[in-house]
Amino acid sequence: MILNGFGSVMSFVFLGLLILSIFCFVDAALRREDAYRAADKNTKPFWLILLGIGAAVQLFGVPFLGFLLLIVAVIANIVYLVDVRPALIQVTGGRGGGGRYRGSSSDGPYGPYNGGR
């Protein structure tokens, strides 16, 4: 009976790790490529390949070396969340996409404030 409960807990853990992997992959895909260079991190294709392989390993499972690859995928997700993502957010000002509008701190609700000139 204890092993059945442990099995269901582990399935929730694996589901959470899969959701984390998919989130990291989608977040990395939505960030601009020049932000990776500006933040002095590895390139966008590097992170997409690394996080994509990690998500695929968790989604499909690999019978041989599966647990080792799972650990590598979790470490890659943690590094992305703790190191790369905050640097990208700092470089882009919180904007992930490549939007054309670049606001400044003096912008009001209807556009830039020019001091009454």
C-alpha positions in Angstrom: 0.0 0.0 0.0 2.8 2.4 0.8 4.5 1.7 -2.6 1.2 2.5 -4.4 1.1 5.9 -2.7 4.8 6.5 -3.5 4.1 5.6 -7.1 1.3 8.2 -7.4 3.5 10.8 -5.7 6.3 10.1 -8.2 4.0 10.4 -11.1 3.0 13.9 -9.9 6.7 14.8 -9.6 7.4 13.6 -13.1 4.4 15.5 -14.4 5.6 18.6 -12.7 9.1 18.2 -14.2 7.6 17.7 -17.6 5.5 20.9 -17.3 8.7 22.7 -16.1 10.6 21.5 -19.2 7.9 22.5 -21.6 7.6 26.0 -19.9 11.4 26.5 -20.2 11.4 25.4 -23.8 8.5 27.7 -24.8 10.0 30.6 -22.8 13.4 30.1 -24.5 11.7 30.0 -27.9 9.8 33.2 -27.3 12.9 35.2 -26.3 14.7 37.3 -28.9 18.0 35.8 -30.2 20.0 39.1 -29.8 19.0 39.1 -26.1 21.1 35.9 -25.6 24.1 37.6 -27.0 23.5 40.8 -25.1 23.2 38.9 -21.9 26.4 37.1 -22.7 24.8 33.6 -22.5 24.9 30.7 -25.0 23.0 31.1 -28.2 19.3 30.7 -28.6 19.7 27.5 -30.7 21.9 26.0 -28.0 19.2 26.5 -25.4 16.4 25.3 -27.6 18.2 22.1 -28.5 19.2 21.4 -24.9 15.8 22.2 -23.4 14.0 20.5 -26.3 16.0 17.2 -25.9 15.3 17.4 -22.2 11.5 17.8 -22.7 11.5 15.0 -25.3 13.4 12.7 -22.9 10.8 13.4 -20.2 7.9 13.1 -22.6 8.8 9.9 -24.3 11.2 8.3 -21.8 14.4 6.6 -22.8 14.7 3.0 -21.6 18.5 3.1 -21.3 20.2 5.9 -19.4 16.7 7.4 -18.9 17.2 8.5 -15.3 20.6 10.0 -16.1 19.2 12.0 -19.0 16.3 13.1 -16.7 18.8 14.5 -14.2 20.6 16.3 -17.0 17.3 17.8 -18.2 16.3 18.9 -14.8 19.7 20.6 -14.3 19.4 22.3 -17.7 16.0 23.6 -16.7 17.2 24.9 -13.4 20.2 26.7 -15.0 17.9 28.3 -17.5 15.4 29.4 -14.8 18.0 30.7 -12.4 20.7 32.1 -14.6 19.7 32.6 -18.2 16.0 33.7 -17.9 16.7 36.5 -15.4 19.5 37.8 -17.5 17.3 37.8 -20.6 14.5 39.6 -18.7 17.0 42.2 -17.5 18.3 42.8 -21.0 14.9 43.0 -22.7 13.2 44.9 -19.9 10.8 42.1 -19.2 9.6 41.8 -22.8 10.2 38.4 -24.3 9.1 39.0 -27.9 10.5 41.2 -30.5 7.9 44.0 -30.2 8.6 47.3 -31.9 7.6 49.5 -29.0 10.4 50.3 -26.6 9.0 52.4 -23.8 11.0 54.6 -21.5 10.5 55.6 -17.9 9.1 58.9 -18.9 6.2 57.4 -21.0 2.7 58.2 -19.9 -0.5 56.2 -20.6 -0.9 58.0 -24.0 2.8 58.1 -25.2 6.0 59.8 -24.2 5.9 62.7 -21.9 8.0 65.6 -23.2 7.7 68.0 -20.2 5.0 70.3 -21.6 7.1 71.4 -24.6 
